[in-house]
Amino acid sequence: MVRYKARYILFDVLYPNAPKTLGAASTHIEFSSPSDPSITSSYLSGLLRDGLAHQFGDYGAGVAGNLSVKYFSPATSTGIVRVSRDHYRLVWTALSFMNELKGVPVVIRVVRVSGTIKKAEQEAIRRARKEVKRVGGSLVDVEDIVVEDDEMEED
């Protein structure tokens, strides 16, 4: 019996907005924002499969056979993809070349590649806590957001 070796890719969806005016008081461009609730794990999985087939042909389509989006949170615009250990670089490339979701321009940034889903989840929670601290909110528990998103996907 052969063990299936997988990699888990943690990624963020960034929404770069152009500044409204060149002389705006704030020079900071906000990249992090919630995703459209209609963007689901299955929708992203289909986009990734199409991207792999388009960029790598039949070989990419074959690699996409064991690809799955295990988690996607529209609230934090963060997701986790499970892929074969031998092919994670191809999926990373396909994620990097995605430039729009449902007609909205995006940049997808791979944050971490891990051998276990637990470490990928811990990194996602750590980054979400850091973001909550950055904006100064301490009323929201990040683990509640993750649990609520998991419950929504099961329905």
C-alpha atoms as one frame of an Amber mdcrd trajectory, in Angstrom:
protein
   0.000   0.000   0.000   1.365   3.378  -1.012   0.786   6.452   1.069  -0.516
   9.562  -0.693   1.831  12.474  -0.025   0.094  15.817  -0.195   0.945  19.471
   0.145  -1.425  22.099   1.470  -1.140  25.546  -0.085  -2.402  28.469   1.997
  -3.292  31.474  -0.155  -4.775  34.950   0.184  -6.966  36.718  -2.346  -6.000
  40.387  -2.561  -8.143  43.078  -4.137  -5.874  45.892  -5.326  -7.890  49.071
  -5.691  -6.443  51.969  -7.609  -6.423  55.229  -5.646  -9.362  57.467  -6.547
  -7.156  60.499  -7.085  -3.439  60.854  -7.467  -3.304  63.522  -4.771  -5.188
  61.516  -2.170  -4.240  62.149   1.451  -3.702  58.468   2.123  -0.920  56.834
   0.149  -1.763  53.413   1.603  -3.625  51.125  -0.789  -5.874  48.657   0.995
  -5.465  45.129  -0.381  -7.295  42.979   2.150 -11.048  42.912   1.881 -13.768
  40.264   2.123 -14.572  38.231  -0.957 -17.949  37.900  -2.598 -19.935  35.238
  -0.669 -20.722  33.493  -3.963 -17.035  32.547  -4.297 -16.930  29.043  -2.852
 -14.452  26.189  -2.611 -16.062  24.401  -5.541 -15.959  27.561  -7.679 -12.241
  28.024  -6.941 -11.584  24.343  -7.588 -13.154  24.641 -11.029 -11.136  27.761
 -11.823  -7.921  26.043 -10.749  -8.681  22.986 -12.864  -9.392  25.178 -15.891
  -6.229  27.189 -15.266  -4.076  24.074 -15.010  -5.558  22.652 -18.212  -5.078
  25.965 -20.038  -1.491  26.557 -18.882  -0.146  23.002 -18.907  -2.430  21.199
 -21.367  -3.270  17.529 -20.861  -0.575  17.151 -18.229  -2.128  19.967 -16.187
  -5.567  18.431 -16.576  -4.185  15.158 -15.220  -2.582  16.905 -12.264  -5.921
  18.545 -11.488  -7.480  15.126 -10.915  -6.354  14.980  -7.292  -6.697  18.701
  -6.565  -9.173  19.924  -3.964  -9.869  23.233  -2.265 -10.235  22.165   1.355
 -11.139  25.546   2.794 -12.068  29.023   1.602 -13.282  31.854   3.805 -14.972
  34.775   2.037 -14.662  36.782   5.283 -10.863  36.658   5.315 -10.302  35.869
   1.601  -8.081  32.963   2.623  -8.060  29.415   1.284  -6.262  26.076   1.492
  -5.678  23.801  -1.504  -4.671  20.136  -1.236  -2.518  18.776  -4.053  -0.031
  15.996  -4.676   3.447  16.652  -3.309   4.955  16.211  -6.771   2.719  18.826
  -8.389   2.336  21.633  -5.875   4.504  23.991  -7.950   2.126  23.690 -10.902
  -0.840  24.604  -8.699   1.154  27.481  -7.211   1.749  28.739 -10.751  -1.925
  28.399 -11.675  -2.904  30.343  -8.541  -0.399  33.072  -9.363  -1.754  33.452
 -12.898  -5.367  33.878 -11.772  -6.109  37.571 -12.223  -9.856  37.861 -11.729
 -12.682  36.252  -9.787 -16.213  36.827 -11.045 -15.042  39.807 -13.104 -13.207
  41.539 -10.248  -9.427  41.992 -10.632  -7.485  40.103  -7.962  -3.975  39.073
  -7.007  -3.592  35.661  -5.398  -0.642  35.363  -3.039   0.613  32.010  -1.809
   1.425  32.442   1.870   2.631  28.992   2.896   3.118  25.474   1.603   2.803
  22.793   4.276   2.866  19.030   4.535  -0.083  18.964   6.944  -3.385  20.793
   6.927  -3.008  21.504  10.645   0.047  23.711  10.103  -1.675  25.525   7.237
  -4.714  26.185   9.457  -2.509  27.414  12.301  -0.792  29.856   9.953  -4.161
  31.117   8.689  -5.346  31.696  12.272  -2.073  33.401  13.202  -2.344  35.763
  10.225  -6.002  36.533  10.965  -5.191  37.355  14.601  -2.373  39.613  13.461
  -4.752  41.435  11.112  -7.357  41.877  13.872  -4.689  43.353  16.149  -3.532
  45.638  13.348  -6.972  47.169  12.916  -7.332  47.453  16.684 -10.284  45.160
  17.232 -10.285  42.747  20.113 -14.002  41.973  20.120 -13.858  39.330  17.388
 -12.446  35.883  18.035 -10.726  34.689  14.864 -11.317  31.016  15.653 -15.079
  31.721  15.694 -14.816  33.057  12.133 -12.959  29.928  11.010 -15.493  27.626
  12.716 -18.448  29.531  11.217 -16.930  29.252   7.730 -16.390  25.502   8.178
 -20.006  25.058   9.269 -21.224  26.994   6.220 -19.259  24.726   3.860 -20.758
  21.580   5.413 -24.336  22.760   4.687
